[in-house]
Amino acid sequence: MEDALTRAIAFTKAGADAIMIHSRKKDPAEIFEFVDKFRKEDSITPIVVVPTSFNTVTEEEFKAKGINVVIYANQLTRTGFPAMQNAARTILENHRAKECDDMCMSIKDIITLIPDEV
């Protein structure tokens, strides 16, 4: 904990735009302890969390503790694999892709996800 706090303070003094803190623990106690201690030293720098292991905490709870950004790092990737397995299984069973049509997002809808201006 002390090492993480020392590094975080050093990073902010060196010009870091935000501090990302992560924990492999199944509950957020360690993260919340860090945030409480860090906020006593720095009330401005945004804090980013990646709650992969402690996924029951809501964004409102994070916000109330002083956390500014929540990144759901791998949920989209991990939920995509079952969908891809299902599509592959359907193609293998039917020896064609037609039966996957209802599982697919249209190209027209995909294109709407791309911003007009970058």
N, C-alpha and C positions, 0 to 999 in steps of 0.2 A: 504494500500500500504506500509506504513512504517513498519507495523508488518511483512508483507511478506518479505520485504527486510532485516529486522533485523534477522529474522529466517534463511533466505537463506545464509546470510553472516556467521552466527553462524554455520550453517550446514557445509559450506565449510571449515571453520576453524577447525571444528571437524573431517574433513576427508571425507566428502561426495564426491562421484565420479561425481555426477551431481545434478542439481536442476530441479525438475519438477514443472512447474507452470500451473495452470488451472484457467479458468474463466467460469462462467455460462452465461456471457453476449453474446449477439448475434454478437458482433463485437470484433475485436482483440485489440481495443485501450488500454484496461487495461493491457493486456499481453505485448503489445509493450512498454507501459510506464514502466512496471516492468523491461523488458529486457534492455531498455535504462539506467535506473538507476542502475541496477545490473552490467551492463558492465562497468560503470564508476568505480566500486569498484573491479570487477573481470572480466578480459578479457579472462580467460582460462577455467574455469569450464564449462562443457557442460550444455546447457539449453534444457530441454525436454518440449514439449507442446502436449496437447491432444485437438485438435480443433473440438470437437464434435458440439459445438454451432456455432462457426464461421468457417464454412466449405468451404467458398468461397476463403480463402487465400491459395495461392499456396506454395509449398515447397520452391520455389525460393524466394518468398517474405519473408518467415520465415527465410531462410538462410541469406538474405540481412540484416535482423534486428539483426542477431547474435544468432539465434536459431539453435541448432545442430541436434536435433532429433525430429521427428514428429511421434506420435503414433496415429493410427486410431483405437481407443479403442473398439468401438462397431459396426462399420459399417459391418464387416463380420458377426457378430452374427445377427444383425438386418436384413441383406439381406438374411441370411439363413432361417429365419422363413417363409417368403413368399414361398420359394422353398419347404420347408417341408409341408406347408399347401397345396400347389398345388399337391404334391405327395400323401398326405393323401386323398385329395378330389378325385383324380384319382383312388386310390385303393378302396375307398368307392363306387364310381360310378360304377366301373367295377367288384367289388368283387374279385379282384386279383391284383397282382403287375405287370403283363406283360406290361401293358400300360405305366408304369413308366420307362421302359428300356431306352428310348431315353433321359430321364432326368438325368440318373445316370452316374457318372464317373466310369470307369472300375476299378476293383480292381488292375489290372496291373498298371494303371496310378496313383492310390492312393499310391501304394508301391513306386513309383519313388519319391514321396514327402518325404520319410523317408531317412535321410542321411545314407550313408554306414558306416561312422565312427562318433561316438558321442564324 
